Amino acid sequence: MDAAAAINVYPFHRTKTIHLVRHAQGFHNLNESLEFLLSEEFFDARLTPLGWEQVDTLRKHVQSRGISKKIELVITSPMSRTIETAVGTFGGEEPSDDLNVPLLMVENAGDNNRPAISSLNCPPFLAIEDCREVIGVFPNCRRRSISEYRPLYPGIDFSMIEHDEDVLWKRDILETPDEMASRGLKFLKWLLTLNEKEIAVVSHSGFLFESMREFGNDCDVFIQSEIREHFANAELRSIILIDRSRIGSDSSNNFPGGIPRGLDLPVDIAIKKNPEFQKRLKCYPKK
């Protein structure tokens, strides 16, 4: 049927809701000249004051839409600008001296002139190397050591990152778009193995674009653009990730029925089994 060609049906327990977020404005976003991008001054660039305003605006959005209450896990690239965006957007309530709750970010972390952010009443935060920006050449895409991040962001779990120093970044080798797309596909497949059903991912323009560019080929061109367009600073885009190959093992809400057992003689099956019925029913489709 033509109508069916425009839609797809999948079991709910084979899906996850992923909220993709690009980091807010960083100091490296202020100029696109090659000299600027190659400057060590912007090594692991942090958010600008305007970037923090963008984070505050995004935080209001996710709270007003009820998104923050649904998210079970926040995954962030291990770069200062993504970590700041993640904790500023999805972080907890105001820290209290009366509660022994870890801080997601200490006060004035990296001289950002921002108050501390608590992990109170918020999901866990996990730093993952696979969702970082294009690797190589550009200093703004080189991360700091994990031992440097930990005192600034004590409530973030860095245990999934194998090396303290950034051993992936090479000064003279830049990751290709296809290599980044492969890394993105690997990351998406890994998401399907997690127990959490609703996850926020805070990443970068290049990674998000290359990860999404191969999807949507069977969709209307407008929907393709919703999937594939470059992300603006602090843009949030929610997608459904579908497991069509049983990569994950999420439990199902389905109920098998027939409990207690009894006769179950569906009319449609009876018609299909009985040629005489089919002859008498003119509306039944001919083979």
C-alpha positions in Angstrom: 0.0 0.0 0.0 1.2 3.5 -0.8 0.2 4.8 2.6 2.3 2.2 4.4 5.4 3.2 2.4 5.3 6.6 4.2 5.5 5.1 7.7 7.3 2.4 9.7 6.3 0.3 12.7 8.8 -1.0 15.2 8.5 -2.6 18.7 8.7 0.0 21.3 11.2 -1.9 23.4 13.6 -1.8 20.4 13.8 2.0 20.5 15.6 4.6 22.6 15.0 8.4 22.8 18.2 10.3 22.3 18.4 14.0 22.9 21.4 15.3 20.8 22.9 18.6 22.0 25.7 20.6 20.4 27.8 22.6 22.9 27.0 26.3 23.3 29.3 29.0 21.9 33.0 28.4 22.7 35.8 30.9 22.2 37.0 28.9 19.2 33.6 29.6 17.5 34.4 33.4 17.2 36.5 33.2 14.1 36.8 30.6 11.3 40.2 31.6 9.9 42.7 28.7 9.7 45.3 30.8 11.7 42.7 31.3 14.5 41.7 27.6 14.6 45.3 26.5 14.7 46.1 28.8 17.6 47.1 27.1 20.9 45.3 29.9 22.6 42.1 28.0 22.0 43.3 24.6 23.3 40.2 22.8 24.7 38.2 26.0 24.3 35.7 26.8 27.0 32.3 28.5 26.7 32.1 32.3 26.1 29.8 34.4 28.4 27.3 34.3 25.5 27.7 30.5 25.4 26.7 30.4 29.1 23.6 32.5 28.3 22.8 30.0 25.6 23.1 27.2 28.2 20.8 29.0 30.6 18.2 29.4 27.8 18.5 25.7 26.9 18.1 24.7 30.5 14.8 26.6 30.8 13.6 24.8 27.6 14.4 21.3 28.8 12.8 22.0 32.2 9.6 23.6 30.7 9.2 20.7 28.3 9.7 18.1 31.1 12.7 16.6 29.2 15.1 16.9 32.2 12.8 14.8 34.3 12.7 12.0 31.8 16.4 11.7 31.1 18.1 8.7 32.7 21.7 9.3 31.6 23.7 12.3 30.3 26.7 11.4 28.1 29.2 14.1 27.3 32.3 14.5 25.2 35.3 14.9 27.5 36.0 18.5 26.4 35.5 21.6 28.5 32.9 23.2 26.3 30.7 20.1 26.1 31.1 19.3 29.8 30.1 22.9 30.7 27.1 22.7 28.4 26.0 19.3 29.8 26.2 20.3 33.5 24.7 23.7 32.9 21.8 22.2 30.9 21.0 19.0 32.8 22.7 19.6 36.2 21.0 19.4 39.5 19.4 21.9 41.9 21.3 24.5 43.9 24.1 22.9 46.1 23.4 22.7 49.8 25.9 22.6 52.6 23.4 20.3 54.5 23.6 17.6 51.9 26.6 15.4 51.0 26.0 15.6 47.2 28.9 15.7 44.7 29.3 18.8 42.6 29.0 18.4 38.8 31.1 21.5 38.5 33.0 23.5 41.2 32.6 27.2 41.6 34.6 29.2 39.0 35.8 26.0 37.2 38.6 27.0 34.8 38.0 30.7 35.7 34.5 30.6 34.1 33.0 32.9 36.8 30.1 30.5 37.2 28.6 29.2 40.5 29.0 25.6 41.5 26.5 23.1 40.0 25.2 20.2 42.1 24.3 16.7 41.1 21.2 16.8 43.4 18.2 15.2 41.8 19.7 14.7 38.4 20.7 11.7 36.3 24.3 10.4 36.2 26.8 12.0 33.9 29.3 9.9 31.9 32.2 11.2 29.8 32.8 9.2 26.6 35.7 9.6 24.2 33.8 8.3 21.1 31.5 11.3 20.9 34.2 14.0 20.9 34.9 16.4 18.0 37.1 15.6 15.0 40.4 14.3 16.2 43.8 15.9 15.3 45.5 19.1 14.1 43.3 21.7 15.8 44.3 22.6 19.4 40.6 23.4 20.3 39.8 19.7 19.6 42.5 18.4 22.0 41.3 17.6 25.4 43.0 18.1 28.8 44.1 15.3 30.9 41.4 13.5 32.9 43.3 14.2 36.1 42.9 17.9 35.3 39.1 17.6 34.7 38.3 15.5 37.8 38.8 18.3 40.4 36.8 20.7 38.3 33.9 18.3 37.6 33.9 15.8 40.5 30.4 14.5 39.9 31.2 13.3 36.4 32.1 9.7 35.7 35.3 9.6 33.6 36.0 5.8 34.2 35.1 4.9 30.6 38.1 6.9 29.3 41.1 4.6 29.1 44.0 7.1 29.0 44.6 10.1 31.3 46.4 12.1 28.5 44.9 12.7 25.1 46.7 10.0 23.1 44.2 10.1 20.2 45.1 13.7 19.1 47.9 14.0 16.6 49.3 17.3 15.5 49.8 16.3 11.8 47.0 13.8 11.3 43.3 14.9 11.0 40.5 12.4 11.2 38.6 12.2 7.9 34.8 12.7 7.7 34.3 9.0 6.9 36.4 8.0 9.9 34.3 10.2 12.1 31.1 8.8 10.6 32.3 5.3 11.4 33.1 6.4 15.0 29.6 7.9 15.2 27.9 4.7 14.0 30.0 2.7 16.6 28.8 5.1 19.3 25.1 4.8 18.3 25.4 1.0 18.4 26.9 1.2 21.8 24.0 3.4 23.0 21.6 0.5 22.0 23.4 -1.8 24.5 22.7 0.5 27.5 19.8 -0.1 29.9 18.7 3.5 29.9 15.8 4.3 27.5 16.1 8.1 27.4 19.6 9.6 27.1 21.1 13.0 26.5 24.3 13.3 24.4 26.2 16.5 24.4 28.7 16.6 21.6 30.1 18.7 18.7 29.0 20.1 15.3 31.3 17.9 13.2 30.6 14.7 15.1 26.9 15.1 15.1 26.7 16.1 11.4 28.9 13.1 10.3 27.0 10.7 12.5 23.6 11.7 11.1 24.4 12.3 7.4 23.7 8.7 6.3 20.3 8.5 8.0 17.0 9.4 6.5 17.4 8.2 3.0 13.9 6.7 3.1 12.3 9.9 4.3 10.8 13.0 2.8 13.5 15.7 2.0 12.2 17.9 4.8 12.6 15.2 7.3 16.1 14.5 5.9 17.0 18.1 6.7 15.7 17.7 10.2 18.1 14.8 10.7 21.1 16.0 8.7 21.4 19.7 9.0 24.3 21.2 11.0 23.6 21.9 14.6 23.6 25.5 15.9 25.3 26.3 19.2 23.3 24.9 22.1 20.8 23.3 19.7 18.8 20.3 21.0 17.4 17.7 18.6 15.5 14.7 19.8 15.6 11.5 17.8 14.4 7.9 18.1 17.2 5.3 17.8 15.8 2.0 16.5 17.5 -1.4 17.1 16.6 -3.4 14.0 19.3 -6.1 14.6 18.8 -7.0 18.3 22.0 -5.2 19.3 20.5 -4.4 22.7 18.4 -6.4 25.1 15.8 -4.0 26.5 12.9 -5.6 28.4 9.5 -5.3 26.8 6.3 -3.9 28.0 4.4 -6.4 25.9 2.1 -8.9 27.6 1.7 -12.4 26.0 -2.1 -12.6 26.5 -4.1 -15.8 26.8 -3.8 -16.0 30.6 -5.7 -17.9 31.8 -5.8 -20.2 28.7 -9.0 -20.6 26.8 -10.3 -21.0 23.2 -8.9 -18.4 20.8 -10.4 -18.7 17.3 -9.7 -15.4 15.5 -12.2 -14.6 12.7 -9.5 -13.5 10.2 -7.5 -16.8 10.6 -10.8 -18.8 10.2 -11.5 -17.0 6.9 -7.9 -17.6 5.6 -8.2 -21.3 6.4 -11.6 -21.8 4.8 -11.8 -21.4 1.0 -15.6 -21.6 1.2 -15.7 -18.6 3.4 -13.5 -16.7 0.9 -15.9 -17.5 -2.0 -18.9 -16.2 -0.1 -17.2 -13.0 1.1 -16.9 -10.8 -1.9 -14.9 -8.2 0.0 -12.1 -10.7 0.8 -9.1 -10.0 -1.5 -8.4 -12.4 -4.3 -5.0 -14.0 -4.5 
